[in-house]
């Protein structure tokens, strides 16, 4: 029987969050792409994932239009994986998972990776859900209009 890999001790809030909510490989690949990983080996080293699983997830992300496989930027025979506009649109999702993980899966003062503004070097403000008029919304302030 295959043992499920867990990330509940990871230093990354995204990894802990995804561990709590479901299939993690694809979102962690996207997280690593935002962090600058481009090549198969970089993803594999960062994640410690088996080659067959990584191959399947990368193929799925390319097929889904989240990543694009392009010639290596150094002119070598390798291929690289880059985020498409659809993949880049996942940035708020990754930030939300990271912030949720920071709040819910780390003890006060426990060290973890941090996402910071490149220009200012400061941590990001907490994401908020806002109404069209700028009011902060909580779940009780919203409803789903079903079709």
C-alpha angles and dihedrals in degrees: 000000000000114000115224114241112234130206100189090118096045121125090225118088090207092057092050092047095050090046087059097046107040144270106027109179099082096048091045090052088052090047090053091047088056088049091055105267111144109156132070092243092052091053091045094050093047096046103030088221124157114260094241093052093046091047091052094047094046091049090049093049091049092047089049092052094244095112132024124211108225136171113277113274091231093059094249124135091259125107125228131205119227131181115256121214086268090053093046088054087068090070094097089049092053091046091049092049090047093051092044089051092049091053098042111028106039128072116233108281094011108142119244139155115281133210111221138181106260094217099045100025089224129129117259123260115253113273114250132195108231133192119234088263092052099258116143110247130210124194091267089057093061139064134187117242104214121208 
